Amino acid sequence: MSTEDVRFEKIGDLEFVRDDAYPYPFTVEIAPHFWMTEQTGRLADAVESYFQGVDPTPVQRTALQTYLTQYITRALLMPGQPRHRYLQKVAQLRSQRDFERFADDLADVGIEPF
């Protein structure tokens, strides 16, 4: 399945529509969705709280974890990076600071979900 085949996708409670304004710059089997293309508004609300430094509510935390899981699962990783290690950490994220540190860790290995 190529990226073009996945224009709309429901992942958990989130609904994504691929937008050519946000292309994923690497060739992968299925490109990760970007948070800006989520349609329900749940993820935008969660990301806004994250950017404001506010701890996520349980609903926001779930939205962020769902988003990060799909992103990490699909993103191109630098050689030698253990994808499973990052996926395991997602479930442990609770506070805004947890998410911030995790995003920093991801950035260090070339993954920029936000």
C-alpha positions as CSV (number, residue, x, y, z in Angstrom):
1,M,0.0,0.0,0.0
2,S,1.4,3.4,-0.9
3,T,0.9,6.7,0.8
4,E,-1.5,7.8,-2.0
5,D,-3.8,4.9,-1.1
6,V,-4.4,6.2,2.4
7,R,-6.2,9.6,2.0
8,F,-8.6,9.1,4.9
9,E,-7.8,7.0,7.9
10,K,-9.3,6.5,11.3
11,I,-6.8,5.6,14.0
12,G,-8.3,5.1,17.5
13,D,-10.6,8.1,18.0
14,L,-8.7,10.2,15.6
15,E,-9.6,10.8,11.9
16,F,-6.9,11.9,9.5
17,V,-7.2,13.2,5.9
18,R,-4.0,13.4,4.0
19,D,-3.2,17.0,2.9
20,D,-0.7,17.7,0.2
21,A,0.3,20.8,2.0
22,Y,2.0,18.6,4.6
23,P,4.0,16.1,2.6
24,Y,6.2,13.6,4.5
25,P,9.7,14.2,3.0
26,F,10.9,10.6,3.0
27,T,9.9,7.5,1.0
28,V,8.2,5.0,3.3
29,E,5.5,2.4,2.7
30,I,2.8,4.5,4.4
31,A,3.7,8.0,5.5
32,P,2.8,9.1,9.0
33,H,-0.1,11.6,9.4
34,F,0.8,15.0,10.8
35,W,-1.2,16.4,13.7
36,M,-2.6,19.3,11.6
37,T,-4.4,16.9,9.3
38,E,-6.5,15.3,12.1
39,Q,-10.2,16.1,11.6
40,T,-12.0,15.7,14.9
41,G,-10.2,18.5,16.7
42,R,-9.2,16.2,19.6
43,L,-5.6,16.1,18.6
44,A,-5.4,19.9,17.8
45,D,-6.8,20.5,21.3
46,A,-4.2,18.2,22.9
47,V,-1.3,19.6,20.9
48,E,-2.4,23.2,21.8
49,S,-2.3,22.3,25.5
50,Y,1.1,20.6,25.0
51,F,2.5,23.8,23.3
52,Q,1.1,25.9,26.2
53,G,2.9,23.7,28.7
54,V,-0.4,22.4,30.3
55,D,-0.6,18.8,31.5
56,P,-2.9,16.8,29.3
57,T,-6.3,15.6,30.4
58,P,-6.9,11.8,30.0
59,V,-8.6,12.4,26.6
60,Q,-5.7,14.6,25.4
61,R,-3.1,12.2,26.7
62,T,-4.8,9.4,24.7
63,A,-5.0,11.5,21.6
64,L,-1.3,12.4,21.9
65,Q,-0.3,8.8,22.5
66,T,-2.4,7.5,19.5
67,Y,-0.8,10.2,17.3
68,L,2.7,9.5,18.4
69,T,2.3,5.7,18.0
70,Q,1.1,6.0,14.4
71,Y,3.9,8.6,13.7
72,I,6.7,6.5,15.1
73,T,5.4,3.3,13.5
74,R,5.5,4.9,10.1
75,A,8.4,7.3,10.2
76,L,11.7,6.7,8.7
77,L,14.3,6.1,11.4
78,M,18.0,6.5,11.3
79,P,19.9,3.2,11.1
80,G,20.2,1.4,14.3
81,Q,17.3,3.1,16.1
82,P,15.1,0.6,18.0
83,R,11.5,1.6,16.9
84,H,10.1,-0.7,19.6
85,R,11.8,1.2,22.3
86,Y,10.2,4.5,21.3
87,L,6.8,2.8,20.9
88,Q,7.1,1.3,24.4
89,K,7.8,4.7,25.9
90,V,4.7,6.3,24.4
91,A,2.4,4.3,26.8
92,Q,4.3,5.6,29.8
93,L,3.9,9.3,28.9
94,R,1.7,11.2,31.4
95,S,2.6,14.8,32.0
96,Q,3.3,17.6,29.6
97,R,6.9,17.4,30.7
98,D,7.0,13.7,29.8
99,F,5.7,14.5,26.3
100,E,8.2,17.3,26.0
101,R,11.2,15.2,26.9
102,F,10.0,12.4,24.6
103,A,9.7,14.9,21.7
104,D,13.2,16.0,22.4
105,D,14.4,12.4,22.4
106,L,12.7,11.8,19.1
107,A,14.2,15.0,17.6
108,D,17.6,13.7,18.5
109,V,17.1,10.7,16.2
110,G,15.4,12.7,13.4
111,I,11.8,12.3,14.2
112,E,9.8,15.5,14.3
113,P,6.1,14.8,15.0
114,F,5.3,18.3,16.2
